[in-house]
């Protein structure tokens, strides 16, 4: 029973990482590009990075929403079909 619970938690964490990785990668790339542009142009505005990063991450989330929902539905159906064996 404990091994089953650990397997469920491991699968949930794996799914969480799989779903969030592309969105975080987009935020990382956009942040690096904006930081390089700030260094080149010597614009040292601290808040300039946030707006493009937020817009890029929201856009990536909207574009990946169908894939995310499929992954979550697969995980949900797997969790509902899993039934713990009750000991007698």
N, C-alpha and C positions, 0 to 999 in steps of 0.2 A: 504494500500500500504506500509506503514512504517513497519507494522508487518510482511509482507511478506519479506521485505528486511532484517529485523532482523533475521527472521527464516533462510534465506539463509546464512547470515554471521555466525549464530550459527552452522548450519550444516557444513559449511566450516571449522570452527575452530575445531569442534568435529572430523571431518575426518582428519584434520592435526594432531591432538593429537593422534588419533588412529593409523595413519600410522607411526608417528615418535617414538611412545613409545617403540616398540620392539627393534628398532635400538639403541635408547638411553639407554635402559636397558642393552643391550649387552655391550655397551661402559662402562657403570657404573660397571658392574660385572668384566669385564676384567681389568679396572682401579684399582678396589679394590684388585683383585688377584695379580696384579703386584706390587701394593703398599705393600701388606702383604709380598710378596717375597722379596721386597727391604728391608723391616724392619727386616726380619729374617736373611737375608744374609748381612745386613749392607752395601749394595751398595746404595749410595746416588746420583745416576745419575738422574738428573731432566728430561732428554729427553728420558729415557728408557721406560717410560709409553706410549709415543705417538705412536710408531711404532706398538706394538701389538694392541693397542686400535683402530688405524686406520684400520689395517688389519681385525680385528674382525668386525668392523662396516661395512666395504665394503663387507665382506663375508656375513654378515647378510642381507645387502641390496640386494645383488645378489640372495640370497636364497629366500627372501621375495618379489622379484620383480614381480612375477606373481600375488601374492595376492594384492600387492599395485596397480598394473595396473587394476585389476578387480574392486577394490574399487574406483579408480579414474574414470574408465569408467562408473560405476553405478552412481556416482555423476554427471558426465558430462551429461549423458543421462537424468538424473532427472532435471538438470538445463536447458537443451534444450527443454524438454517437458513442463517445467513450462512456462506459458505465463501470463504476468500481464494483468489484466483486465483494459482496458482504460476507464476512466470515460467520460461520455457524457456531 
